[in-house]
Amino acid sequence: MNAREAAACAREGITPLELQIAWDGLTVVVHPTNDWVGCMTVEELRRVWAPGSGLARWSQIRPDWPDHELKLYGPDTDSGTFDYFAAAVTGEEGASRNDYTASADDHVLVAGVSGDPGALGYFGYVYFEENQEQLRALEVDGGAGCVAPSRRTIVDGTYTPLARPMYIYIRRDALERPEVRAFVGFYIDNAAALIPETGHVPLAPEAYAEVRARID
């Protein structure tokens, strides 16, 4: 919940209960035949993805990289993944160049990157995990060295700044209604099985038990 949303709740007299439900790890991927890049810094990603960026060849990122065409793939502007990646990389939510292949369907992005030797793309970690035979994930240097995306680095906070907690919000007074409490309980109890379908990483079982205890 951002400051604007929190202020709107306060104006309406709504007290929200924040419950973490998953982790989100955005994975930067290339075609498996790309053998020149293993890690990119956040600054390099910013130069590629910033609004108005004119970078169109890999050699423009680093001069010792080959002079191959750079083809970009990523979520469309309606996606929360798009907003988060832009905020983490360019410093402003929604601030991104628009001359790239965009799709709301991560499977379309997987197909695009896996079929394009000059590709650079991003999407949720679970989609990479499911398609790692056709893709290669890059390490990201957020200032403390290159870190590869994995379930461990996403959850322990070392894969920064492209990992974040995911929440759901419930009106505290709504939990007094049995049907709302039952629905939220069902949501939490089934999250570990269903969250991977969204492209996110589930919490540990003990973490879900702690979240469940907050509504019981």
Secondary structure in CASP SS format (residue, H / E / C, confidence):
PFRMAT SS
TARGET T0000
AUTHOR 0000-0000-0000
METHOD secondary structure of the structure
MODEL  1
M C 1.00
N C 1.00
A H 1.00
R H 1.00
E H 1.00
A H 1.00
A H 1.00
A H 1.00
C H 1.00
A H 1.00
R H 1.00
E C 1.00
G C 1.00
I C 1.00
T C 1.00
P E 1.00
L E 1.00
E E 1.00
L E 1.00
Q E 1.00
I E 1.00
A E 1.00
W E 1.00
D E 1.00
G E 1.00
L E 1.00
T E 1.00
V E 1.00
V E 1.00
V E 1.00
H C 1.00
P C 1.00
T C 1.00
N C 1.00
D C 1.00
W C 1.00
V C 1.00
G C 1.00
C E 1.00
M E 1.00
T E 1.00
V H 1.00
E H 1.00
E H 1.00
L H 1.00
R H 1.00
R H 1.00
V H 1.00
W H 1.00
A C 1.00
P C 1.00
G C 1.00
S C 1.00
G C 1.00
L C 1.00
A C 1.00
R E 1.00
W H 1.00
S H 1.00
Q H 1.00
I C 1.00
R C 1.00
P C 1.00
D C 1.00
W C 1.00
P C 1.00
D C 1.00
H C 1.00
E E 1.00
L C 1.00
K E 1.00
L E 1.00
Y E 1.00
G E 1.00
P E 1.00
D C 1.00
T C 1.00
D C 1.00
S C 1.00
G H 1.00
T H 1.00
F H 1.00
D H 1.00
Y H 1.00
F H 1.00
A H 1.00
A H 1.00
A H 1.00
V H 1.00
T H 1.00
G C 1.00
E C 1.00
E C 1.00
G C 1.00
A C 1.00
S C 1.00
R C 1.00
N C 1.00
D C 1.00
Y C 1.00
T E 1.00
A E 1.00
S E 1.00
A C 1.00
D C 1.00
D H 1.00
H H 1.00
V H 1.00
L H 1.00
V H 1.00
A H 1.00
G H 1.00
V H 1.00
S H 1.00
G C 1.00
D C 1.00
P C 1.00
G C 1.00
A E 1.00
L E 1.00
G E 1.00
Y E 1.00
F E 1.00
G E 1.00
Y H 1.00
V H 1.00
Y H 1.00
F H 1.00
E H 1.00
E H 1.00
N C 1.00
Q C 1.00
E C 1.00
Q C 1.00
L C 1.00
R E 1.00
A E 1.00
L C 1.00
E E 1.00
V E 1.00
D E 1.00
G C 1.00
G C 1.00
A C 1.00
G C 1.00
C E 1.00
V E 1.00
A C 1.00
P C 1.00
S C 1.00
R H 1.00
R H 1.00
T H 1.00
I H 1.00
V H 1.00
D H 1.00
G C 1.00
T C 1.00
Y C 1.00
T C 1.00
P C 1.00
L C 1.00
A E 1.00
R E 1.00
P E 1.00
M E 1.00
Y E 1.00
I E 1.00
Y E 1.00
I E 1.00
R E 1.00
R H 1.00
D H 1.00
A H 1.00
L H 1.00
E H 1.00
R C 1.00
P H 1.00
E H 1.00
V H 1.00
R H 1.00
A H 1.00
F H 1.00
V H 1.00
G H 1.00
F H 1.00
Y H 1.00
I H 1.00
D H 1.00
N H 1.00
A H 1.00
A H 1.00
A H 1.00
L H 1.00
I H 1.00
P H 1.00
E H 1.00
T H 1.00
G C 1.00
H C 1.00
V E 1.00
P C 1.00
L C 1.00
A C 1.00
P H 1.00
E H 1.00
A H 1.00
Y H 1.00
A H 1.00
E H 1.00
V H 1.00
R H 1.00
A H 1.00
R C 1.00
I C 1.00
D C 1.00
END
